[in-house]
């Protein structure tokens, strides 16, 4: 049960638990940054015009070039 909860998914993408944790934490931080840039852009449209979409495109490329 413990292995299924904590180890199965990281193993599917060829990572250890801690490698996967680091990847997911960095991913969430970048999503948070994209959300912040989008929020600022909503209020002041001339700021961060492409920042959120660039971050999302980078994250998409990173997740789709890994194991499943």
Rosetta blueprint (number, residue, H / E / L):
1 X L
2 X H
3 X H
4 X H
5 X H
6 X H
7 X L
8 X H
9 X H
10 X H
11 X H
12 X H
13 X L
14 X L
15 X L
16 X L
17 X H
18 X H
19 X H
20 X H
21 X H
22 X H
23 X H
24 X H
25 X H
26 X H
27 X H
28 X H
29 X H
30 X H
31 X H
32 X H
33 X H
34 X H
35 X H
36 X H
37 X H
38 X H
39 X H
40 X H
41 X H
42 X H
43 X H
44 X L
45 X L
46 X L
47 X L
48 X L
49 X L
50 X L
51 X H
52 X H
53 X H
54 X H
55 X H
56 X H
57 X H
58 X H
59 X H
60 X H
61 X H
62 X H
63 X H
64 X L
65 X L
66 X L
67 X L
68 X L
